[in-house]
């Protein structure tokens, strides 16, 4: 064997090891630069990161979409904290939260949210604000724990007729596979290396751990486990539904078919439901037009508080 062949073999063997070392070193550096601002709360098998601000019940609790860290909602959380107690948290595997086993259902995610709020002694009732995929979690929560739920604000969340279409499920399945592939590449520091040219912080990520790709893929995989239908009526629960006015971009346009009709059905789940179209927003309404979300939360927070006092 020639010296060049030996050198090539050594390069092939050492390059993956160097990538792993690069990634682990980067994650340790990120952890030191970005200490958790909140506290850790056990939900049984793992701990979740929780950050609460402000005062004044009912407590507003924000649930993120698939692949979203809580940090993306912090600017809006600060605005909400001016008139209410408001909490954000990282689901398992995201941000500072510990990783959980794969294959958890939407219902199990709702139970983890309940365990988090209970174990952290967060005062009830809750006004649950959810974006995108998170809407499925808070709707499950509201059905299982109606006595704890004071109101819902659904920010561009999917309705089941959209989710259950075979072409949409296939799209999300392929997206999940892509996330797994990126997660594998992240073991060797590839996304971290690319972030030298594309700033992840600009889209809300102070850092991205390897496990976050797996967490996002697991969120998407849970869509196939949804019961059909998901939920029934919400009675007279104060409900605000906000939907985008600008169509989904690129490959996500596949979700646009029937979306508007589904948003009408979501608003109709409660006799005290309303629908608002954020005309200048895409899917990230909380970023594009945060004032619309703040106003909806303010209204539902007030309605939930009034309803609580009338019952008591």
C-alpha positions as a LaTeX table, in Angstrom:
\begin{tabular}{lrrr}
\hline
Residue & $x$ (\AA) & $y$ (\AA) & $z$ (\AA) \\
\hline
Unk1 & 0.00 & 0.00 & 0.00 \\
Unk2 & 1.41 & 3.38 & $-1.01$ \\
Unk3 & 1.86 & 6.37 & 1.29 \\
Unk4 & $-0.88$ & 8.21 & $-0.60$ \\
Unk5 & $-3.36$ & 5.35 & $-0.05$ \\
Unk6 & $-2.53$ & 5.24 & 3.65 \\
Unk7 & $-2.98$ & 9.02 & 3.89 \\
Unk8 & $-6.35$ & 8.83 & 2.13 \\
Unk9 & $-7.59$ & 6.12 & 4.51 \\
Unk10 & $-6.50$ & 8.18 & 7.51 \\
Unk11 & $-8.31$ & 11.24 & 6.17 \\
Unk12 & $-11.52$ & 9.25 & 5.64 \\
Unk13 & $-11.29$ & 7.84 & 9.15 \\
Unk14 & $-10.39$ & 11.07 & 10.89 \\
Unk15 & $-12.78$ & 13.45 & 9.08 \\
Unk16 & $-15.99$ & 12.09 & 10.74 \\
Unk17 & $-14.23$ & 12.10 & 14.12 \\
Unk18 & $-13.16$ & 15.70 & 13.57 \\
Unk19 & $-16.75$ & 16.61 & 12.67 \\
Unk20 & $-18.10$ & 15.01 & 15.84 \\
Unk21 & $-15.53$ & 16.88 & 17.93 \\
Unk22 & $-16.37$ & 20.14 & 16.13 \\
Unk23 & $-20.09$ & 19.70 & 16.84 \\
Unk24 & $-19.65$ & 18.74 & 20.50 \\
Unk25 & $-17.29$ & 21.64 & 21.08 \\
Unk26 & $-19.76$ & 24.01 & 19.42 \\
Unk27 & $-22.68$ & 22.78 & 21.52 \\
Unk28 & $-20.68$ & 23.21 & 24.73 \\
Unk29 & $-19.73$ & 26.74 & 23.65 \\
Unk30 & $-23.38$ & 27.53 & 22.83 \\
Unk31 & $-24.48$ & 26.30 & 26.25 \\
Unk32 & $-21.99$ & 28.58 & 27.98 \\
Unk33 & $-22.94$ & 31.60 & 25.85 \\
Unk34 & $-26.70$ & 31.01 & 26.19 \\
Unk35 & $-27.54$ & 29.99 & 29.77 \\
Unk36 & $-31.20$ & 29.08 & 30.36 \\
Unk37 & $-33.16$ & 32.18 & 31.44 \\
Unk38 & $-35.96$ & 30.18 & 33.04 \\
Unk39 & $-36.17$ & 27.13 & 35.26 \\
Unk40 & $-36.30$ & 23.39 & 34.74 \\
Unk41 & $-39.40$ & 21.44 & 35.73 \\
Unk42 & $-39.67$ & 17.66 & 35.80 \\
Unk43 & $-42.53$ & 16.05 & 33.88 \\
Unk44 & $-41.58$ & 12.52 & 34.86 \\
Unk45 & $-38.92$ & 11.05 & 32.62 \\
Unk46 & $-37.36$ & 14.37 & 31.61 \\
Unk47 & $-37.21$ & 18.07 & 32.46 \\
Unk48 & $-38.57$ & 20.99 & 30.45 \\
Unk49 & $-37.41$ & 24.59 & 30.38 \\
Unk50 & $-40.06$ & 27.10 & 31.50 \\
Unk51 & $-39.90$ & 30.91 & 31.44 \\
Unk52 & $-42.66$ & 33.01 & 33.01 \\
Unk53 & $-43.05$ & 36.80 & 33.13 \\
Unk54 & $-45.65$ & 39.34 & 34.21 \\
Unk55 & $-48.55$ & 39.17 & 36.64 \\
Unk56 & $-52.30$ & 38.91 & 36.42 \\
Unk57 & $-54.49$ & 35.90 & 35.81 \\
Unk58 & $-55.65$ & 33.97 & 33.95 \\
Unk59 & $-52.17$ & 32.72 & 33.03 \\
Unk60 & $-51.28$ & 32.89 & 29.34 \\
Unk61 & $-49.35$ & 29.82 & 28.15 \\
Unk62 & $-47.72$ & 29.79 & 24.71 \\
Unk63 & $-47.33$ & 26.56 & 22.71 \\
Unk64 & $-44.97$ & 26.65 & 19.72 \\
Unk65 & $-45.26$ & 25.03 & 16.33 \\
Unk66 & $-43.18$ & 22.12 & 15.04 \\
Unk67 & $-39.49$ & 22.97 & 14.96 \\
Unk68 & $-39.94$ & 26.22 & 16.91 \\
Unk69 & $-37.96$ & 27.18 & 20.03 \\
Unk70 & $-39.63$ & 29.28 & 22.71 \\
Unk71 & $-37.19$ & 32.12 & 21.99 \\
Unk72 & $-39.09$ & 32.91 & 18.80 \\
Unk73 & $-42.00$ & 34.08 & 20.98 \\
Unk74 & $-40.03$ & 36.06 & 23.57 \\
Unk75 & $-40.57$ & 39.51 & 21.96 \\
Unk76 & $-44.32$ & 38.88 & 21.96 \\
Unk77 & $-44.14$ & 37.41 & 25.49 \\
Unk78 & $-42.69$ & 40.70 & 26.71 \\
Unk79 & $-45.64$ & 42.58 & 25.24 \\
Unk80 & $-48.17$ & 40.20 & 26.77 \\
Unk81 & $-46.45$ & 40.45 & 30.16 \\
Unk82 & $-47.53$ & 44.08 & 30.32 \\
Unk83 & $-51.08$ & 42.94 & 31.18 \\
Unk84 & $-50.87$ & 39.24 & 32.09 \\
Unk85 & $-48.78$ & 36.48 & 33.58 \\
Unk86 & $-47.39$ & 34.65 & 30.53 \\
Unk87 & $-45.27$ & 31.51 & 30.20 \\
Unk88 & $-43.29$ & 30.04 & 27.33 \\
Unk89 & $-41.59$ & 26.67 & 27.39 \\
Unk90 & $-39.48$ & 24.41 & 25.21 \\
Unk91 & $-41.05$ & 21.07 & 24.32 \\
Unk92 & $-38.87$ & 18.01 & 24.85 \\
Unk93 & $-35.73$ & 18.15 & 22.71 \\
Unk94 & $-35.98$ & 21.87 & 21.92 \\
Unk95 & $-34.00$ & 24.76 & 23.35 \\
Unk96 & $-32.81$ & 23.89 & 26.84 \\
Unk97 & $-35.32$ & 21.09 & 27.47 \\
Unk98 & $-34.19$ & 17.50 & 27.81 \\
Unk99 & $-34.85$ & 14.97 & 25.09 \\
Unk100 & $-37.74$ & 12.51 & 25.39 \\
Unk101 & $-38.38$ & 9.17 & 23.74 \\
Unk102 & $-39.59$ & 9.24 & 20.16 \\
Unk103 & $-43.08$ & 8.21 & 19.10 \\
Unk104 & $-45.07$ & 10.30 & 21.58 \\
Unk105 & $-48.61$ & 11.22 & 20.50 \\
Unk106 & $-50.30$ & 14.63 & 20.45 \\
Unk107 & $-52.23$ & 13.57 & 23.55 \\
Unk108 & $-49.03$ & 12.68 & 25.37 \\
Unk109 & $-47.58$ & 16.07 & 24.52 \\
Unk110 & $-50.72$ & 17.67 & 26.01 \\
Unk111 & $-50.27$ & 15.56 & 29.15 \\
Unk112 & $-46.64$ & 16.73 & 29.39 \\
Unk113 & $-47.86$ & 20.34 & 29.20 \\
Unk114 & $-50.32$ & 19.62 & 32.02 \\
Unk115 & $-47.57$ & 17.99 & 34.12 \\
Unk116 & $-45.29$ & 20.97 & 33.48 \\
Unk117 & $-47.85$ & 23.55 & 34.58 \\
Unk118 & $-48.99$ & 21.49 & 37.56 \\
Unk119 & $-45.51$ & 20.68 & 38.82 \\
Unk120 & $-44.45$ & 24.31 & 38.37 \\
Unk121 & $-47.50$ & 25.47 & 40.37 \\
Unk122 & $-48.66$ & 27.79 & 37.58 \\
Unk123 & $-52.03$ & 29.32 & 38.60 \\
Unk124 & $-55.15$ & 28.27 & 36.68 \\
Unk125 & $-57.10$ & 28.79 & 34.50 \\
Unk126 & $-54.92$ & 28.95 & 31.39 \\
Unk127 & $-55.37$ & 30.96 & 28.22 \\
Unk128 & $-53.57$ & 28.72 & 25.76 \\
Unk129 & $-51.97$ & 30.49 & 22.79 \\
Unk130 & $-50.76$ & 28.14 & 20.07 \\
Unk131 & $-49.04$ & 28.48 & 16.73 \\
Unk132 & $-49.33$ & 25.99 & 13.86 \\
Unk133 & $-48.77$ & 22.38 & 15.06 \\
Unk134 & $-49.13$ & 23.59 & 18.65 \\
Unk135 & $-52.84$ & 24.13 & 18.05 \\
Unk136 & $-53.37$ & 20.37 & 18.00 \\
Unk137 & $-51.72$ & 20.11 & 21.42 \\
Unk138 & $-53.76$ & 22.84 & 23.10 \\
Unk139 & $-57.02$ & 21.56 & 21.62 \\
Unk140 & $-56.21$ & 18.15 & 23.08 \\
Unk141 & $-55.40$ & 19.86 & 26.40 \\
Unk142 & $-58.71$ & 21.77 & 26.36 \\
Unk143 & $-60.68$ & 18.57 & 25.79 \\
Unk144 & $-58.93$ & 16.61 & 28.54 \\
Unk145 & $-58.73$ & 19.48 & 31.05 \\
Unk146 & $-61.73$ & 21.74 & 30.37 \\
Unk147 & $-61.82$ & 22.99 & 33.96 \\
Unk148 & $-58.26$ & 24.32 & 33.61 \\
Unk149 & $-58.75$ & 25.98 & 30.24 \\
Unk150 & $-59.99$ & 29.57 & 30.27 \\
Unk151 & $-59.63$ & 30.30 & 26.57 \\
Unk152 & $-57.79$ & 29.52 & 23.34 \\
Unk153 & $-55.97$ & 31.64 & 20.78 \\
Unk154 & $-55.13$ & 29.61 & 17.67 \\
Unk155 & $-52.54$ & 31.31 & 15.46 \\
Unk156 & $-52.56$ & 29.76 & 11.97 \\
Unk157 & $-53.18$ & 26.28 & 13.34 \\
Unk158 & $-54.28$ & 23.43 & 11.05 \\
Unk159 & $-57.77$ & 21.97 & 11.00 \\
Unk160 & $-58.04$ & 18.20 & 10.65 \\
Unk161 & $-59.47$ & 18.21 & 7.14 \\
Unk162 & $-56.15$ & 19.69 & 6.03 \\
Unk163 & $-53.97$ & 17.34 & 8.07 \\
Unk164 & $-55.75$ & 14.13 & 7.04 \\
Unk165 & $-55.36$ & 14.63 & 3.30 \\
Unk166 & $-53.05$ & 11.88 & 1.96 \\
Unk167 & $-50.92$ & 14.31 & $-0.07$ \\
Unk168 & $-50.34$ & 16.52 & 3.00 \\
Unk169 & $-49.44$ & 13.57 & 5.23 \\
Unk170 & $-47.04$ & 12.36 & 2.53 \\
Unk171 & $-45.47$ & 15.82 & 2.32 \\
Unk172 & $-44.90$ & 15.97 & 6.07 \\
Unk173 & $-43.53$ & 12.43 & 6.05 \\
Unk174 & $-40.93$ & 13.44 & 3.46 \\
Unk175 & $-40.16$ & 16.60 & 5.43 \\
Unk176 & $-39.64$ & 14.48 & 8.53 \\
Unk177 & $-37.23$ & 12.22 & 6.63 \\
Unk178 & $-35.30$ & 15.28 & 5.50 \\
Unk179 & $-35.05$ & 16.49 & 9.10 \\
Unk180 & $-33.70$ & 13.11 & 10.15 \\
Unk181 & $-31.07$ & 13.33 & 7.42 \\
Unk182 & $-30.08$ & 16.81 & 8.54 \\
Unk183 & $-30.00$ & 15.55 & 12.11 \\
Unk184 & $-27.58$ & 12.81 & 11.07 \\
Unk185 & $-25.39$ & 15.36 & 9.31 \\
Unk186 & $-25.47$ & 17.54 & 12.43 \\
Unk187 & $-23.63$ & 14.83 & 14.34 \\
Unk188 & $-20.63$ & 15.73 & 12.24 \\
Unk189 & $-21.13$ & 19.50 & 12.48 \\
Unk190 & $-22.31$ & 20.07 & 8.90 \\
Unk191 & $-25.23$ & 22.48 & 9.69 \\
Unk192 & $-23.03$ & 24.26 & 12.22 \\
Unk193 & $-20.37$ & 24.76 & 9.60 \\
Unk194 & $-22.96$ & 26.10 & 7.13 \\
Unk195 & $-24.24$ & 28.53 & 9.79 \\
Unk196 & $-21.03$ & 30.48 & 9.25 \\
Unk197 & $-22.70$ & 31.72 & 6.06 \\
Unk198 & $-26.39$ & 31.59 & 7.09 \\
Unk199 & $-27.17$ & 33.11 & 10.49 \\
Unk200 & $-29.61$ & 30.91 & 12.39 \\
Unk201 & $-29.98$ & 33.59 & 15.05 \\
Unk202 & $-31.82$ & 35.81 & 12.57 \\
Unk203 & $-34.71$ & 33.33 & 12.48 \\
Unk204 & $-34.95$ & 32.85 & 16.22 \\
Unk205 & $-32.36$ & 30.18 & 17.00 \\
Unk206 & $-29.55$ & 31.11 & 19.40 \\
Unk207 & $-28.20$ & 27.63 & 18.80 \\
Unk208 & $-29.38$ & 24.34 & 17.29 \\
Unk209 & $-28.58$ & 21.07 & 19.03 \\
Unk210 & $-28.47$ & 17.73 & 17.28 \\
Unk211 & $-31.55$ & 16.54 & 19.18 \\
Unk212 & $-33.69$ & 19.43 & 17.89 \\
Unk213 & $-33.83$ & 17.95 & 14.40 \\
Unk214 & $-35.05$ & 14.66 & 15.87 \\
Unk215 & $-37.62$ & 16.53 & 17.99 \\
Unk216 & $-38.99$ & 18.33 & 14.91 \\
Unk217 & $-39.15$ & 15.07 & 12.94 \\
Unk218 & $-41.00$ & 13.42 & 15.84 \\
Unk219 & $-43.53$ & 16.28 & 15.91 \\
Unk220 & $-44.35$ & 15.64 & 12.26 \\
Unk221 & $-44.49$ & 11.87 & 12.77 \\
Unk222 & $-47.15$ & 12.34 & 15.45 \\
Unk223 & $-49.58$ & 13.70 & 12.85 \\
Unk224 & $-50.17$ & 10.17 & 11.56 \\
Unk225 & $-51.30$ & 9.10 & 15.04 \\
Unk226 & $-54.05$ & 11.69 & 15.37 \\
Unk227 & $-57.51$ & 10.30 & 16.20 \\
Unk228 & $-60.20$ & 10.98 & 13.61 \\
Unk229 & $-61.98$ & 13.26 & 14.26 \\
Unk230 & $-59.64$ & 15.04 & 16.65 \\
Unk231 & $-62.06$ & 16.91 & 18.86 \\
Unk232 & $-65.64$ & 18.01 & 19.10 \\
Unk233 & $-67.29$ & 21.18 & 20.31 \\
Unk234 & $-65.57$ & 23.59 & 22.71 \\
Unk235 & $-68.90$ & 24.80 & 24.06 \\
Unk236 & $-68.79$ & 28.49 & 24.92 \\
Unk237 & $-65.04$ & 28.62 & 25.58 \\
Unk238 & $-63.61$ & 32.02 & 24.56 \\
Unk239 & $-61.81$ & 31.29 & 21.27 \\
Unk240 & $-59.88$ & 33.44 & 18.81 \\
Unk241 & $-58.69$ & 31.99 & 15.51 \\
Unk242 & $-56.14$ & 33.96 & 13.49 \\
Unk243 & $-55.16$ & 32.89 & 9.99 \\
Unk244 & $-52.67$ & 34.11 & 7.37 \\
Unk245 & $-53.62$ & 36.39 & 4.50 \\
Unk246 & $-50.64$ & 35.58 & 2.28 \\
Unk247 & $-50.46$ & 32.05 & 0.77 \\
Unk248 & $-47.99$ & 29.46 & 1.96 \\
Unk249 & $-44.71$ & 29.71 & 0.00 \\
Unk250 & $-42.92$ & 27.09 & $-2.10$ \\
Unk251 & $-43.62$ & 23.42 & $-1.37$ \\
Unk252 & $-45.81$ & 24.35 & 1.62 \\
Unk253 & $-48.42$ & 25.58 & $-0.86$ \\
Unk254 & $-49.78$ & 22.03 & $-0.77$ \\
Unk255 & $-51.34$ & 22.87 & 2.61 \\
Unk256 & $-53.23$ & 25.88 & 1.22 \\
Unk257 & $-56.04$ & 23.86 & $-0.35$ \\
Unk258 & $-59.06$ & 24.02 & 1.95 \\
Unk259 & $-57.14$ & 25.95 & 4.62 \\
Unk260 & $-59.51$ & 28.94 & 4.75 \\
Unk261 & $-62.58$ & 26.72 & 5.05 \\
Unk262 & $-60.88$ & 24.82 & 7.85 \\
Unk263 & $-60.22$ & 28.05 & 9.76 \\
Unk264 & $-63.94$ & 28.85 & 9.61 \\
Unk265 & $-64.70$ & 25.43 & 11.08 \\
Unk266 & $-62.13$ & 25.97 & 13.85 \\
Unk267 & $-63.76$ & 29.28 & 14.83 \\
Unk268 & $-67.12$ & 27.51 & 14.85 \\
Unk269 & $-66.00$ & 24.99 & 17.49 \\
Unk270 & $-67.11$ & 27.50 & 20.14 \\
Unk271 & $-70.25$ & 29.61 & 20.37 \\
Unk272 & $-67.86$ & 32.35 & 21.54 \\
Unk273 & $-65.42$ & 31.94 & 18.65 \\
Unk274 & $-64.07$ & 34.55 & 16.23 \\
Unk275 & $-61.94$ & 34.51 & 13.09 \\
Unk276 & $-59.39$ & 37.15 & 12.09 \\
Unk277 & $-57.40$ & 37.22 & 8.83 \\
Unk278 & $-53.91$ & 38.72 & 9.13 \\
Unk279 & $-53.89$ & 40.16 & 5.62 \\
Unk280 & $-50.19$ & 41.00 & 5.49 \\
Unk281 & $-48.88$ & 37.84 & 7.12 \\
Unk282 & $-47.59$ & 34.51 & 6.05 \\
Unk283 & $-47.54$ & 31.54 & 8.44 \\
Unk284 & $-45.43$ & 33.38 & 11.06 \\
Unk285 & $-48.13$ & 35.87 & 12.06 \\
Unk286 & $-46.50$ & 36.40 & 15.46 \\
Unk287 & $-43.48$ & 37.80 & 13.60 \\
Unk288 & $-45.21$ & 39.54 & 10.67 \\
Unk289 & $-48.10$ & 41.17 & 12.56 \\
Unk290 & $-47.59$ & 40.62 & 16.29 \\
Unk291 & $-50.09$ & 43.35 & 17.20 \\
Unk292 & $-52.93$ & 41.17 & 15.88 \\
Unk293 & $-51.88$ & 38.32 & 18.15 \\
Unk294 & $-51.45$ & 40.61 & 21.17 \\
Unk295 & $-54.92$ & 42.09 & 20.68 \\
Unk296 & $-56.51$ & 38.63 & 20.36 \\
Unk297 & $-54.78$ & 37.42 & 23.52 \\
Unk298 & $-55.84$ & 40.57 & 25.37 \\
Unk299 & $-59.47$ & 40.01 & 24.35 \\
Unk300 & $-59.53$ & 36.31 & 25.26 \\
Unk301 & $-57.65$ & 36.98 & 28.50 \\
Unk302 & $-60.30$ & 39.54 & 29.49 \\
Unk303 & $-63.16$ & 37.21 & 28.50 \\
Unk304 & $-61.66$ & 34.28 & 30.40 \\
Unk305 & $-61.19$ & 36.44 & 33.49 \\
Unk306 & $-64.76$ & 37.73 & 33.35 \\
Unk307 & $-66.11$ & 34.20 & 32.90 \\
Unk308 & $-64.11$ & 32.94 & 35.88 \\
Unk309 & $-65.45$ & 35.68 & 38.13 \\
Unk310 & $-69.05$ & 35.14 & 36.99 \\
Unk311 & $-68.81$ & 31.42 & 37.80 \\
Unk312 & $-67.20$ & 32.01 & 41.20 \\
\hline
\end{tabular}
